[in-house]
Amino acid sequence: MPTTRTPVLGARRRLVLLAATGLLAGGGTTALALAATDQAHPPPQPSAAAPAAPGTASPPVPSGAPPSSPGAGAAPSGRLPASPPTELDIPSIHVRTPLLGLGLNGDGTVQVPDQPLEAGWYTGSVTPGQVGASVILGHVDSARTGPAVFYRLGALRTGDQVTVTLADGSTAVFGIDTVREYPKNAFPTLTVYGTDDNLPHLRLITCGDWDPATHSYRGNTVAFATLTAHRP
């Protein structure tokens, strides 16, 4: 798959340097899911009327779409101290998982979790609660386990709460802003991995748009969230 490198912008428009966007954007068989050979019940998909995500570096929907505010209230001012995430909790879709550290493969593509039932934080992104976009990836399903950790990611709704436990013992609380579906062959790198404000954001990414004819996923499901609270 081709790789894409995004530029790093100034302080208020900082983008994560990704050497591996092609991993998510490329066509063919899915990179984030080991698709089961018989997908009788495809994972939930985002609503077609999902609102635009605040803080994105380019709009994920046409400019005429209504803006949205952070899902669970105003984000606290300032950034949290840098601290790697250790656990992710999303009660509304029954997800609670330790977080693996994901770096880059030898070919410059981003790693994906080696455990279908565990999600991973991309270490090239900011830690959750810092200004910018912190990126967490997970499989949607697996031939080995069936539904995987992010199987129900598309069922998230605006206002749902996401809690990330950090290595320093504190927790960062995020509110879901919107959930979007993007084709792999038109993955909007700047929208997903970039921000254009001075707030801490979270992106949760998996595969989506199951194609029963090819037994593969044609798109990526992305949940956008904004920091709403910090618990020491």
Summary of the structure (lengths in Angstrom):
residues: 232
radius of gyration: 16.1
end to end distance: 41.8
largest distance: 48.9
contacts: 810
relative contact order: 0.27
helix: 9%
strand: 35%
